[in-house]
């Protein structure tokens, strides 16, 4: 993934660049000390991922995001943890890293960014699929005029992607022309929970919970402020 780094602290830019250099899939194109310079660059260049500081002079990270019509994936890097809930209200933000950033936590953020990239809908086949109906533990998806049966307990994540949803199962992923609301109505409430406006998870598949996100398989999924209380109620806490 081609990426850029935006941070007003030179030391922070060096550290993030070093972390990037340890991951072969990342290619750092440029580094910027402020958002204005980055905007000028993005007006003429495309990137896959942005590492973005929140607190910068004159122009905050959130101000920067709001100037972008079609923002790429963004990983926030900041020493201030209090904006994590607000951050995940932006669909483009895939993770929130609090400085100092450990290599392990950085790797987890990159896995999340790569997962988002790999599940983007393909225009060539997305229109051929739609959610149909459920029967018992089965969900049926219409693919090229064929009803394909999906075992509901095998679904671990449903992600909204514009006019489409990506249904991720243990065996296969399905890009479906539908809405998160429609599939939510067809999934059993005792097994599935909407934790963000763009995500529904299978609660039984949660591996880990850290900060305002959950880990399922290799996917790090944000938890919005409004949905967090219900998630905590569903957990079997010791």
Order of alpha helices (4+ residues) and beta strands (2+ residues): beta-alpha-beta-alpha-beta-alpha-beta-alpha-beta-alpha-alpha-beta-beta-beta-beta-beta-beta-alpha-beta-beta-beta-beta-beta-alpha
